[in-house]
Amino acid sequence: MENNKNEFIKQLKAGIEALDISYSSEQLEQLWEYYLFFIKENKKYNLSTITEADAVIKKHFLDSLVILKQLNFDGRKRWLDIGTGAGFPGMVLKLFLPGDSFYLLDSSAKKVNFLNQLIYKLGIKGIDASHGRAEDLAQIDEWRASYDYVCSRAVASLNVLLEYAVPFLKVGALAYLYKGPEYKAEIKEAETALKTLGAQIKEVIELDVPGLEAERYLVIVEKVSKTPVKFPRRAGIPKKRPL
């Protein structure tokens, strides 16, 4: 299927329909272009070990889109994807939420370079990829407490991830954090972090990604009060000494 566009689009379409998400032929076309560019640049940048067409569709594209059914579509939202890598989930979500503005953040300059080329190639507006660390950017006024949604997939354990994510959220805003079956233990370990940062678990939803055996969960975190100024602590500390 590597270069078989019809086969690729057929499988992608079946997966998106199974998720009960509406789509246009333009979006399918964009994901095909995304896939081709990703495969080509992966040789240079080593973006992901998952490169088979079938696996990219399930583990990257559908796994990113699965949360769309959980969202409230009132008004335009401002998103931040922390540790976006090759754009999962933020870049994929942007293609299906064209009116929302997306900021993709990664500490790897080569991944950000790939994303900026991809954004240019697909001609998408209202999306920006930045190279930096969450701990540094969350202390900058125009980034701090300015997002409606933060999303993150496969970045860190929950107690660490919360310190990266919560400072970016407006009070009342939500973080959508993708997790595996270990989420219950992670939530328990994150009790102090939640309390300290001014957040609470709103709900946990089991996700069903078509064709994917692995258990996937979405941990939805709500910011309930202002995060103390000293958080996040400086780069590297949240991981070294989790709250």
C-alpha positions in Angstrom: 0.0 0.0 0.0 3.1 2.2 0.3 2.4 3.9 -3.0 -1.1 2.8 -3.7 -3.1 5.9 -3.2 -6.5 4.3 -3.8 -5.9 1.5 -1.3 -4.6 4.0 1.3 -7.6 6.3 0.9 -10.0 3.4 1.0 -8.6 2.2 4.3 -8.4 5.7 5.8 -12.0 6.4 4.8 -13.3 3.2 6.3 -11.5 4.1 9.6 -12.9 7.6 9.7 -16.4 6.4 9.0 -16.0 3.8 11.8 -15.2 6.7 14.1 -18.4 8.4 12.9 -16.6 11.6 11.9 -17.6 13.6 8.9 -14.9 14.3 6.3 -14.3 15.7 2.9 -12.3 14.3 0.0 -10.0 17.2 0.5 -9.1 16.0 4.0 -8.4 12.5 2.7 -6.2 14.0 0.1 -4.3 16.1 2.7 -3.7 13.0 4.8 -2.4 11.1 1.8 0.0 14.0 1.1 0.9 14.1 4.8 1.7 10.4 4.7 3.9 10.7 1.5 5.9 13.6 2.9 6.2 11.9 6.3 7.6 8.7 4.7 10.0 10.7 2.6 11.3 12.9 5.4 11.4 10.1 7.9 14.6 8.8 6.3 16.3 12.1 7.1 14.7 13.0 10.4 13.9 9.7 12.0 10.4 11.0 13.0 8.8 7.7 13.9 9.5 3.9 13.8 5.9 3.4 12.6 6.1 3.8 8.8 3.9 1.0 7.3 0.9 2.6 5.6 -1.5 0.4 7.5 0.1 1.3 10.9 0.4 5.0 10.1 -3.4 5.1 9.4 -4.3 3.3 12.6 -1.6 4.4 15.1 -1.1 7.9 13.9 -4.0 9.3 11.9 -7.1 7.5 13.4 -5.5 7.5 16.9 -5.2 11.3 16.7 -8.8 11.8 15.3 -10.5 9.5 17.8 -11.0 12.3 20.3 -13.1 14.5 17.9 -16.3 12.9 19.1 -15.5 14.1 22.7 -15.2 17.8 21.8 -17.5 20.7 22.1 -17.6 22.6 18.9 -18.9 26.0 20.1 -16.8 28.9 18.8 -13.2 28.9 17.7 -10.7 27.3 20.0 -7.0 27.8 20.6 -5.0 24.6 20.9 -1.6 23.6 22.1 -0.1 20.2 21.3 2.8 19.4 23.7 5.5 17.1 22.4 3.8 16.9 19.0 6.6 14.9 17.3 5.6 14.5 13.6 2.3 16.3 14.3 0.3 13.7 16.2 -2.3 14.5 17.3 -2.2 18.3 16.7 -1.5 18.5 13.0 -4.1 15.8 12.2 -6.7 17.5 14.4 -6.1 20.8 12.6 -7.1 19.3 9.3 -10.5 18.4 10.7 -10.9 21.6 12.8 -9.8 24.2 10.2 -11.4 27.1 12.2 -9.4 26.5 15.3 -5.9 27.8 15.8 -3.2 25.2 16.6 0.3 25.6 18.2 2.5 22.6 17.9 5.4 22.4 20.4 8.4 20.1 20.3 11.8 20.2 21.8 13.3 18.6 18.7 14.3 21.2 16.1 14.3 18.7 13.3 10.7 17.6 14.0 9.6 21.3 14.1 11.4 21.9 10.8 9.5 18.9 9.3 6.2 20.3 10.5 6.8 23.8 9.2 7.6 22.3 5.8 4.5 20.2 5.9 2.3 23.2 6.9 3.7 25.1 3.9 3.3 22.2 1.6 -0.4 21.7 2.6 -1.0 25.4 2.5 -2.7 25.5 6.0 -3.4 28.7 7.8 -3.9 29.1 11.6 -1.2 26.7 12.6 2.3 27.3 13.9 5.0 24.8 14.9 7.5 26.1 17.6 10.8 24.6 18.9 11.1 24.9 22.6 10.4 23.3 26.0 7.0 23.5 27.8 8.8 24.5 31.0 10.3 27.6 29.4 7.3 28.7 27.3 4.8 28.4 30.0 6.6 31.2 31.9 6.1 33.6 29.0 3.0 35.8 29.2 1.5 35.3 25.8 1.7 31.5 26.2 0.7 31.1 29.9 -3.0 30.5 30.7 -4.0 31.4 27.1 -5.2 28.1 25.6 -8.7 26.5 25.5 -7.3 23.0 24.9 -4.0 21.3 25.4 -3.5 17.9 24.0 -0.6 15.5 24.3 0.1 11.9 23.3 2.8 9.6 24.6 4.9 12.3 26.2 5.4 11.6 29.9 3.6 10.0 32.9 0.6 12.0 34.1 2.2 13.7 37.1 5.0 15.1 34.9 2.7 15.9 32.0 0.3 17.9 34.1 3.2 20.3 35.1 3.9 20.8 31.4 0.3 21.2 30.4 -1.8 22.9 33.1 0.0 26.3 33.2 -0.9 26.8 29.6 -4.6 26.4 30.2 -7.1 29.2 30.9 -9.1 28.6 34.0 -12.0 26.4 33.0 -10.1 25.0 30.0 -9.3 21.4 29.3 -6.4 19.1 28.6 -7.0 16.0 26.5 -4.3 13.5 27.4 -4.0 10.2 25.6 -3.1 7.3 27.9 -2.8 3.5 27.9 -4.2 1.0 30.3 -1.9 2.2 33.1 -3.9 5.4 33.5 -5.4 4.4 36.9 -2.1 4.1 38.6 -0.9 7.4 36.9 -4.0 9.2 38.2 -3.3 8.0 41.7 0.4 9.2 41.5 -0.8 12.5 40.1 -3.0 13.5 43.0 -0.4 16.0 44.4 0.3 17.5 41.0 -3.5 18.0 40.3 -3.9 19.8 43.7 -0.7 21.8 43.4 -1.4 23.0 39.8 -5.1 23.9 40.3 -6.6 21.1 38.2 -8.9 18.1 38.5 -9.7 15.0 36.5 -13.0 15.8 34.7 -13.5 12.3 33.2 -11.7 9.3 31.6 -13.1 7.9 28.4 -12.2 4.6 26.8 -11.4 5.2 23.2 -12.0 2.7 20.4 -9.6 3.1 17.6 -10.7 1.1 14.5 -8.3 -1.8 13.9 -6.2 -1.1 17.0 -5.9 -3.8 19.6 -4.1 -1.7 22.2 -6.3 -0.1 25.0 -6.5 3.6 24.7 -8.0 6.1 27.1 -8.5 9.8 27.1 -7.9 11.5 30.4 -9.7 14.9 30.4 -8.3 17.4 32.9 -10.0 20.6 33.8 -8.1 23.6 35.2 -10.1 24.9 38.1 -7.9 27.6 39.5 -4.8 29.7 38.7 -1.5 27.8 38.7 1.0 29.2 41.1 3.7 31.3 39.3 6.5 29.0 40.3 5.1 26.2 38.1 6.3 24.7 35.8 9.7 24.5 37.4 12.7 25.0 35.2 13.5 22.6 32.3 14.2 19.0 33.3 13.0 19.3 36.9 9.4 18.1 36.4 10.8 14.8 35.0 13.5 14.5 37.5 11.4 15.3 40.6 7.7 14.8 39.7 5.2 16.6 42.0 
